[in-house]
Amino acid sequence: MLLAVLAAVAYAGTIAGPVAESFGGSESSTLSAPAPVGGALVAPDTLPAPKESLNDDEVEAPHQALHDLTRACKRPMTQGPPGTPQSVSAPLRIIEDFASRHPNAGFVVDDGSATTLTLLIVVRNELEACIPALIPRIDALIPAQYRPR
């Protein structure tokens, strides 16, 4: 199942500028799109082209970290509060490290094309629903024109 159908859906009208293509997904997760708030979406072909291509092995750690982050944010209350800073800190660090080392990468995840930018947008959306206080950490890695207004 796809984690995000399109980053454009995740940001439906809330992003200042172009939006990204889909990022592959979790076995049990989907992102819900916030209601459109205004602003025009720009065609995906205006996104920056990846400057490096990564293989499956290079993407496995952040891919798994995304699944871990999603699980932490969606775990049942019977297992403790969902989305505590402790439960998301390790996966978030892995994703931040990956994005810092490969800011303009393209790769395939779960049979879908993705980029570092789409990964960050999906992570940002997860944090928005889970622990919004951690969003500035991801925003620091997303170019300004792709952040929500």
N, C-alpha and C positions, 0 to 999 in steps of 0.2 A: 504494500500500500504506500502511496506517496505521502511523505510528511507534509509537503507543500505542493500544491498543484502549480502555482506560480507565485513568485514573490509579489507580483503585481496584485494577485488576489489578497495576499496577506496585508498588503498596504493599500488596497483599493482606494485610490484617490488621496492618500495621506502623504505620499512621498513627493518630495520636491525634485522632480526630474525623472530620468529613466528608471525603469524597474527591471528586475532580473528574471531569468528563466527559472524553471523548476529545479528543486534540489531533491534528491532521492530520499527515501523515507524509512519510517519506523514500522515495525510490525504491528503497532497498536496506536499510532498517533496520527492525528491530523491537526492542522492549524485552522482555527476559525478566523475568518476575515473580519476586521472591524468594519463598521459601517462607513461608507464613503463620507469624507468630510469636505470634499471640494478639491480643486486642482486637477490638472489634466495629466493623464498618463502619456508617456512617450513610448514609441515603438521599441521593442526589445533590441532591434538592430542598431540602436543608438548607444547601447551599452559598450563599454570598452572591451575590446577583444582580449582574451587571455594572452599573456606573454610567455607562459610556460605551460607545458602539458605534464600532468602527473599520472603515474600509474597507480593501480589498485593498492599496492603495498604502501605507497606514500600517503594515501588518503584513508587507510584503514583506521588509524588512531582518531582523527577528527570525526570520521563517520561514526565510530563506536561512541565517542564522546557525545555526539549529538543525540544518539539513542539514549545514553545514560542521563543526559540533561532532561530529555523529554520524560523519561520514566520518573526522575526525581520530582519534576514539576507536576506530574499527574498521579503520584502514588496515593493510595487511599489513606484517609485520615486515621484508620485503625493502625497504620504503620508509623504514625507520627505526623506532624504537620508537613504538607507537601511544600516543596520548593524552599527549603531553608537554605541560607547561605552556605552552610556546611555541606549540604547534599549536592549542590551544584558547583562548588568551587573547583573541584578537580576536573570535571569535564569542561568547565568554562576555561580553565587555564590551558588545557590541551588545545582547545579551539583558538584561543588567543595566540598561543605560540605558533600554531600552524599558519594562521592568518598573517602574523608578523614575518614569518619565514617565506611565505608564498602569497604575497598580497594580490597578485594578478594571475593566479593559476586557473587552468581549466582541467576538468577531470570528469570521469563517469562514476556515478554512484547509483546503485540499484537500477542499472540499465538506463539511467537518465543523465543528460548533460548537466553539469553544474560548474560554478566558478566559486572562487573564494568570496566574492561579493554576495552571491546568492546564499551561500552558507551563513554569512554574517547576518543577512537580512532575516533568514529563518530563525537563527539563534536569538536575534533581537526580539522577534515576535514571540518566541517562547518565553523570554524573560519578561516581556510586557504583561503576560498573563500569569506570571509566576512570582518573580522578584524584580519589580521595576527599578528598585534602587541600584541594581547591577547594570542597567542599560548603558550608563555612561562609559563603562569599560568597553562595550562593543561599539558604541558610537565613535569612540576614539579611533577605531580601525576602519570605519565605513567613510568613504569620501563624502564630504558635505552635501554634494548634489544628490546623493542617494538616501540621505536621512529624511525622516518625516519632518514636515514643517513645524 
